[in-house]
């Protein structure tokens, strides 16, 4: 169980101002906050981040998605379309190490908070900018959601069954990939700042973040003309590596495409001769007979219930894993032993389970200090630090600035 308290983790003492909304920028802020940074999230006073209303399940009117992405952040309400709101934001940025924003390129410039503007008030500032297409180029001014980046970065085309149109991964993977690259860039810029003493801009485009994880897709096309296609649960010529049915109606993923591992699988199937059979003995041969081999393995897996099958495969050193749903994660001994899912005290929902902080550091591990806060919960506390007293704050609230 974790809860509120002093910042912990390797980024303790790092100050972050987070602007923008929904996922690409805010997930970067979440990652920095998980590692101990003090993240001040600026939100519109009227509605806040739309993610506060997102999610299919809203118990007690609370967005469970916001509880995760907003964790470890302090919420401050400022109307950035008002001059006074912009000026207060500049005061917060003047003392920050990192600014994270994911508005459409040009928005910050219109508000007088472009990179050059902010460098004048804080030369050490690392400005992290997440957008659909980056800060320049002919598409930079286009609206660019995560789904568009997934499509243009090459991911959507290769996801799904070949008999169906391009599919999507069941999460907002484009946004989160861009946020991860943004976080890497922010940490790299902080490291470089120790040498130069100067901040810089980190430009993370969603389509490029997706492109960055597309393995050898680009040179395969350039050199050989090979175009990857949708292949469902398998990769062509990588065999065996697939999901296989069990006797009790579950699915188990088995990855035994390496020669030595396939030999162990053959023994587990009580058919050790398969490892010496010319049709299956080599990686190339197995790839040529992928469908035929998968049928043989499926016949074996279908003869055992999932638990027994896992035991046999583990005994023979064959990598495998069930297709988990949340119900499986909550009861799995590996998840329990490592605390992969933790619980945080939520003011409205009580004990709230969510994924823990990853990766783990041996000495300065990050923590979840609180879940996503109420809108504006820290406005008075944070603005007091830049000279806004209670009377002034009430006036700003009356006029819709804070």
C-alpha positions as CSV (number, residue, x, y, z in Angstrom):
1,X,0.0,0.0,0.0
2,X,1.3,3.4,-0.9
3,X,-0.1,6.8,-0.3
4,X,0.7,10.5,0.0
5,X,3.9,11.8,1.5
6,X,7.2,13.3,0.4
7,X,8.4,12.9,-3.1
8,X,10.5,9.7,-3.5
9,X,12.5,8.2,-6.3
10,X,15.4,9.2,-8.5
11,X,13.8,12.4,-9.8
12,X,13.0,13.8,-6.3
13,X,13.7,17.5,-6.5
14,X,13.0,17.8,-10.2
15,X,10.1,20.2,-10.9
16,X,7.8,19.6,-13.8
17,X,5.0,21.7,-15.2
18,X,2.5,19.7,-17.3
19,X,0.2,21.3,-19.8
20,X,-2.0,19.7,-22.4
21,X,-4.6,17.0,-21.9
22,X,-5.7,13.5,-22.5
23,X,-2.8,11.0,-22.9
24,X,0.3,11.7,-24.9
25,X,1.6,14.6,-22.8
26,X,0.0,13.5,-19.5
27,X,1.4,10.0,-19.7
28,X,4.9,11.5,-19.9
29,X,4.0,13.5,-16.8
30,X,2.9,10.4,-15.1
31,X,6.1,8.6,-15.8
32,X,8.2,11.5,-14.4
33,X,5.9,11.7,-11.4
34,X,6.2,8.0,-10.8
35,X,10.0,8.4,-10.6
36,X,9.7,11.1,-8.0
37,X,9.4,14.4,-9.8
38,X,7.1,17.1,-8.5
39,X,4.6,17.4,-11.3
40,X,2.3,20.5,-11.4
41,X,-0.5,19.9,-13.9
42,X,-2.2,23.0,-15.2
43,X,-5.8,22.4,-16.2
44,X,-8.7,24.5,-17.5
45,X,-10.8,25.8,-14.6
46,X,-14.1,24.9,-16.3
47,X,-13.7,21.2,-17.0
48,X,-10.1,20.2,-16.5
49,X,-8.4,17.4,-18.5
50,X,-11.1,15.6,-20.5
51,X,-9.6,12.3,-19.3
52,X,-11.4,13.1,-16.0
53,X,-14.6,12.1,-17.8
54,X,-13.2,9.2,-19.9
55,X,-13.6,5.5,-19.3
56,X,-16.4,3.0,-19.7
57,X,-16.7,2.6,-15.9
58,X,-17.2,5.7,-13.8
59,X,-18.0,4.6,-10.2
60,X,-19.0,7.5,-8.0
61,X,-18.5,9.6,-11.1
62,X,-14.8,9.0,-10.8
63,X,-12.7,8.2,-13.9
64,X,-10.5,5.2,-13.1
65,X,-8.3,6.2,-16.1
66,X,-7.7,9.6,-14.6
67,X,-6.8,8.0,-11.3
68,X,-3.9,6.3,-13.0
69,X,-2.7,9.0,-15.4
70,X,-3.2,11.8,-12.9
71,X,-1.4,10.0,-10.1
72,X,1.4,11.8,-8.2
73,X,0.4,15.2,-9.8
74,X,-0.7,18.4,-8.2
75,X,-3.7,19.9,-10.0
76,X,-3.7,23.7,-10.6
77,X,-6.4,25.4,-12.5
78,X,-5.4,28.3,-14.9
79,X,-7.2,29.6,-18.0
80,X,-4.3,29.7,-20.4
81,X,-6.4,31.6,-22.9
82,X,-6.4,34.6,-20.6
83,X,-3.4,36.9,-20.3
84,X,-3.3,36.6,-16.5
85,X,-3.4,32.8,-16.7
86,X,-0.5,32.9,-19.1
87,X,1.5,35.2,-16.8
88,X,0.9,32.9,-13.8
89,X,2.0,29.9,-15.9
90,X,5.2,31.7,-16.9
91,X,5.9,32.3,-13.2
92,X,5.6,28.5,-12.5
93,X,7.7,27.7,-15.6
94,X,10.4,30.1,-14.5
95,X,11.3,27.8,-11.6
96,X,10.7,24.5,-13.4
97,X,13.2,21.9,-14.8
98,X,10.8,20.4,-17.3
99,X,7.7,21.7,-19.2
100,X,5.5,19.1,-20.8
101,X,2.9,20.2,-23.4
102,X,1.0,18.4,-26.1
103,X,-1.0,21.2,-27.8
104,X,-1.1,21.5,-31.5
105,X,2.2,23.2,-32.7
106,X,1.9,26.9,-32.7
107,X,-0.5,27.1,-29.7
108,X,2.2,27.9,-27.2
109,X,3.7,30.5,-29.5
110,X,0.4,32.3,-29.8
111,X,0.3,32.4,-26.0
112,X,3.8,33.9,-25.9
113,X,5.2,30.7,-24.4
114,X,7.2,29.3,-27.4
115,X,10.6,27.7,-26.7
116,X,12.5,30.9,-27.4
117,X,10.2,32.9,-25.2
118,X,10.6,30.6,-22.2
119,X,14.3,30.3,-22.7
120,X,14.5,34.0,-21.9
121,X,12.9,33.5,-18.5
122,X,14.4,30.1,-17.8
123,X,17.5,29.1,-19.9
124,X,17.8,25.8,-18.1
125,X,14.3,24.7,-19.0
126,X,13.8,21.4,-20.8
127,X,10.6,21.9,-22.9
128,X,9.0,18.6,-23.9
129,X,6.6,18.9,-26.8
130,X,4.5,15.9,-27.9
131,X,2.3,16.2,-31.0
132,X,1.0,14.1,-33.8
133,X,3.5,15.1,-36.5
134,X,6.2,17.1,-34.7
135,X,7.0,20.8,-34.5
136,X,7.9,21.3,-38.2
137,X,7.2,19.8,-41.6
138,X,4.2,20.2,-43.9
139,X,1.9,18.1,-41.5
140,X,2.9,19.8,-38.3
141,X,-0.3,21.9,-38.1
142,X,-2.6,19.0,-38.6
143,X,-4.6,17.6,-35.8
144,X,-2.8,14.4,-34.9
145,X,-4.3,11.9,-32.5
146,X,-2.6,8.7,-31.4
147,X,-4.7,6.6,-33.8
148,X,-3.5,8.7,-36.8
149,X,0.1,8.2,-35.6
150,X,-0.4,4.5,-35.3
151,X,-1.7,4.4,-38.9
152,X,1.0,6.5,-40.5
153,X,3.8,5.1,-38.4
154,X,3.1,1.7,-39.9
155,X,1.6,-0.2,-36.9
156,X,-2.1,-0.4,-37.9
157,X,-1.3,-2.0,-41.3
158,X,0.4,-5.0,-39.7
159,X,-2.1,-5.5,-36.8
160,X,-5.0,-8.0,-37.1
161,X,-6.0,-11.0,-39.1
162,X,-5.2,-10.9,-42.8
163,X,-8.9,-11.5,-43.6
164,X,-9.9,-8.2,-41.9
165,X,-9.2,-4.5,-42.4
166,X,-6.2,-3.1,-40.4
167,X,-7.0,-3.4,-36.7
168,X,-6.0,-1.5,-33.6
169,X,-4.2,-2.5,-30.5
170,X,-6.7,-2.5,-27.6
171,X,-4.9,0.4,-25.8
172,X,-3.8,3.9,-26.9
173,X,-0.4,2.7,-27.9
174,X,0.6,5.6,-30.2
175,X,0.1,8.1,-27.4
176,X,1.9,6.1,-24.8
177,X,4.9,5.4,-27.1
178,X,5.2,9.1,-27.9
179,X,5.1,9.8,-24.1
180,X,7.8,7.2,-23.5
181,X,10.1,8.7,-26.1
182,X,9.3,12.1,-24.7
183,X,10.3,10.9,-21.2
184,X,13.6,9.4,-22.6
185,X,14.3,12.7,-24.3
186,X,13.6,14.7,-21.1
187,X,15.9,12.6,-19.0
188,X,18.6,12.8,-21.7
189,X,18.2,16.6,-21.8
190,X,18.5,16.8,-18.0
191,X,21.7,14.8,-18.2
192,X,23.2,17.0,-21.0
193,X,22.2,20.1,-19.0
194,X,24.6,19.1,-16.3
195,X,27.4,19.6,-18.8
196,X,26.2,22.6,-20.7
197,X,24.0,24.3,-18.1
198,X,21.4,24.9,-20.8
199,X,18.0,23.5,-21.5
200,X,16.7,22.4,-24.8
201,X,13.5,21.3,-26.6
202,X,12.4,17.7,-26.9
203,X,10.2,17.1,-30.0
204,X,8.3,13.8,-29.8
205,X,6.0,13.1,-32.7
206,X,3.5,10.3,-32.3
207,X,4.0,8.9,-35.8
208,X,7.7,8.8,-35.3
209,X,7.4,7.1,-31.9
210,X,5.4,4.4,-33.6
211,X,7.8,4.2,-36.5
212,X,10.7,3.9,-34.0
213,X,9.5,0.5,-32.8
214,X,8.7,-1.0,-36.2
215,X,11.7,-3.2,-36.1
216,X,13.2,-3.8,-39.6
217,X,10.1,-2.9,-41.5
218,X,11.8,0.0,-43.4
219,X,15.0,-1.7,-44.6
220,X,13.1,-4.9,-45.5
221,X,11.2,-2.8,-48.0
222,X,14.1,-0.8,-49.2
223,X,16.5,-3.7,-49.8
224,X,14.3,-6.6,-50.6
225,X,10.9,-5.2,-51.5
226,X,9.3,-7.2,-48.7
227,X,6.1,-5.7,-47.3
228,X,5.0,-7.0,-43.9
229,X,1.3,-7.9,-43.9
230,X,-1.3,-8.7,-41.2
231,X,-0.6,-12.2,-39.9
232,X,-2.9,-12.5,-36.8
233,X,-1.2,-14.3,-33.9
234,X,1.9,-15.3,-35.8
235,X,4.9,-13.8,-37.5
236,X,5.6,-15.4,-40.9
237,X,8.4,-18.0,-40.8
238,X,8.9,-17.7,-37.1
239,X,7.7,-21.1,-35.8
240,X,6.5,-22.3,-33.5
241,X,5.3,-19.1,-31.9
242,X,1.6,-18.9,-31.5
243,X,-1.4,-19.2,-29.2
244,X,-2.7,-22.7,-28.8
245,X,-5.9,-24.0,-27.3
246,X,-6.1,-26.0,-24.1
247,X,-8.5,-28.8,-23.1
248,X,-10.4,-26.4,-20.7
249,X,-11.0,-23.7,-23.3
250,X,-8.1,-21.4,-22.5
251,X,-5.3,-20.2,-24.7
252,X,-1.6,-20.6,-24.1
253,X,1.2,-18.7,-25.9
254,X,4.2,-20.9,-26.7
255,X,7.4,-19.4,-28.1
256,X,9.7,-22.2,-29.2
257,X,11.1,-21.0,-32.5
258,X,14.8,-21.4,-31.5
259,X,16.3,-24.9,-32.4
260,X,17.2,-25.9,-28.9
261,X,13.9,-24.7,-27.5
262,X,12.0,-26.6,-30.1
263,X,13.9,-29.7,-29.2
264,X,12.6,-29.3,-25.6
265,X,9.1,-28.8,-26.9
266,X,9.3,-31.9,-28.9
267,X,10.3,-33.8,-25.8
268,X,7.4,-32.3,-23.9
269,X,5.1,-33.5,-26.6
270,X,6.6,-37.0,-26.2
271,X,7.8,-36.7,-29.9
272,X,11.5,-36.0,-29.5
273,X,12.1,-37.3,-33.0
274,X,10.6,-34.1,-34.4
275,X,13.7,-32.2,-33.5
276,X,15.7,-34.4,-35.9
277,X,13.0,-34.6,-38.6
278,X,14.2,-32.7,-41.6
279,X,10.8,-31.0,-41.9
280,X,11.2,-29.3,-38.6
281,X,14.9,-29.5,-37.5
282,X,15.9,-26.0,-38.6
283,X,14.4,-22.5,-38.2
284,X,14.0,-22.2,-41.9
285,X,12.3,-25.6,-42.3
286,X,9.9,-24.9,-39.4
287,X,9.0,-21.5,-41.0
288,X,8.2,-23.2,-44.3
289,X,5.8,-25.6,-42.6
290,X,4.5,-23.2,-40.0
291,X,0.8,-24.0,-40.4
292,X,1.4,-27.7,-40.4
293,X,3.5,-27.5,-37.3
294,X,1.0,-25.4,-35.5
295,X,-1.7,-28.0,-36.1
296,X,0.5,-30.7,-34.6
297,X,1.2,-28.6,-31.5
298,X,-2.4,-27.6,-31.1
299,X,-3.4,-31.3,-31.1
300,X,-1.0,-31.7,-28.2
301,X,-2.1,-28.7,-26.2
302,X,-5.7,-29.5,-26.7
303,X,-5.2,-32.8,-24.8
304,X,-4.3,-31.0,-21.5
305,X,-5.9,-28.5,-19.3
306,X,-4.0,-25.2,-19.0
307,X,-2.5,-25.7,-15.6
308,X,-1.2,-29.2,-16.5
309,X,0.1,-28.0,-19.8
310,X,2.0,-25.1,-18.2
311,X,3.5,-27.6,-15.7
312,X,4.7,-29.9,-18.5
313,X,6.2,-27.0,-20.5
314,X,7.9,-25.5,-17.5
315,X,9.4,-28.9,-16.6
316,X,11.0,-29.0,-20.1
317,X,12.1,-25.4,-20.1
318,X,9.7,-24.3,-22.9
319,X,8.7,-20.6,-22.7
320,X,4.9,-20.2,-22.4
321,X,2.3,-18.0,-20.8
322,X,-1.5,-17.8,-20.6
323,X,-3.4,-15.0,-22.2
324,X,-4.1,-12.9,-19.1
325,X,-7.1,-10.8,-18.2
326,X,-7.2,-8.6,-15.1
327,X,-8.8,-11.4,-13.1
328,X,-5.8,-13.6,-13.8
329,X,-3.4,-10.8,-12.9
330,X,-4.9,-10.3,-9.5
331,X,-4.4,-14.0,-8.5
332,X,-1.1,-14.8,-10.3
333,X,1.8,-15.5,-7.9
334,X,4.4,-13.7,-10.0
335,X,2.3,-10.5,-10.0
336,X,1.7,-10.9,-6.3
337,X,5.4,-11.6,-5.4
338,X,6.6,-8.5,-7.2
339,X,3.7,-6.2,-6.3
340,X,3.1,-5.6,-10.0
341,X,-0.4,-4.4,-9.1
342,X,-0.5,-2.2,-6.0
343,X,-3.3,-0.4,-4.0
344,X,-3.6,3.3,-3.5
345,X,-6.1,5.0,-1.1
346,X,-8.6,7.0,-3.1
347,X,-10.7,9.6,-1.3
348,X,-14.0,8.5,-2.9
349,X,-13.4,4.9,-3.8
350,X,-11.3,3.7,-0.9
351,X,-8.5,1.2,-1.8
352,X,-7.9,1.4,-5.5
353,X,-5.8,-1.1,-7.4
354,X,-3.6,-0.1,-10.3
355,X,-0.4,-1.0,-12.0
356,X,2.7,-0.2,-10.0
357,X,5.7,2.0,-11.0
358,X,8.0,0.5,-13.6
359,X,10.9,0.0,-14.1
360,X,12.2,-0.8,-10.6
361,X,15.4,0.8,-9.3
362,X,17.3,-0.9,-6.5
363,X,18.0,2.1,-4.3
364,X,15.6,4.9,-5.3
365,X,12.5,3.2,-6.5
366,X,9.6,5.3,-7.5
367,X,6.3,5.2,-5.7
368,X,2.6,6.1,-6.1
369,X,2.0,8.8,-3.5
370,X,-1.6,9.6,-4.4
371,X,-4.1,8.9,-7.3
372,X,-5.3,11.5,-9.7
373,X,-6.4,14.5,-7.6
374,X,-9.6,16.5,-7.7
375,X,-9.6,19.4,-10.2
376,X,-7.7,22.3,-8.7
377,X,-6.9,20.5,-5.5
378,X,-3.5,22.2,-5.3
379,X,-4.2,25.6,-6.9
380,X,-3.9,27.6,-3.7
381,X,-0.8,25.7,-2.5
382,X,1.1,26.0,-5.7
383,X,0.1,29.6,-6.6
384,X,1.0,30.8,-3.1
385,X,4.6,29.9,-4.1
386,X,4.5,32.6,-6.8
387,X,3.0,35.2,-4.6
388,X,-0.8,34.7,-5.0
389,X,-2.6,35.2,-1.7
390,X,-6.0,33.9,-0.9
391,X,-7.8,37.1,-1.6
392,X,-6.1,37.4,-5.0
393,X,-6.9,33.7,-5.7
394,X,-10.6,34.3,-5.0
395,X,-10.6,37.2,-7.4
396,X,-9.0,35.1,-10.1
397,X,-11.5,32.4,-9.6
398,X,-14.4,34.8,-9.8
399,X,-13.1,36.0,-13.2
400,X,-12.6,32.5,-14.5
401,X,-8.8,32.8,-14.6
402,X,-8.0,30.1,-11.9
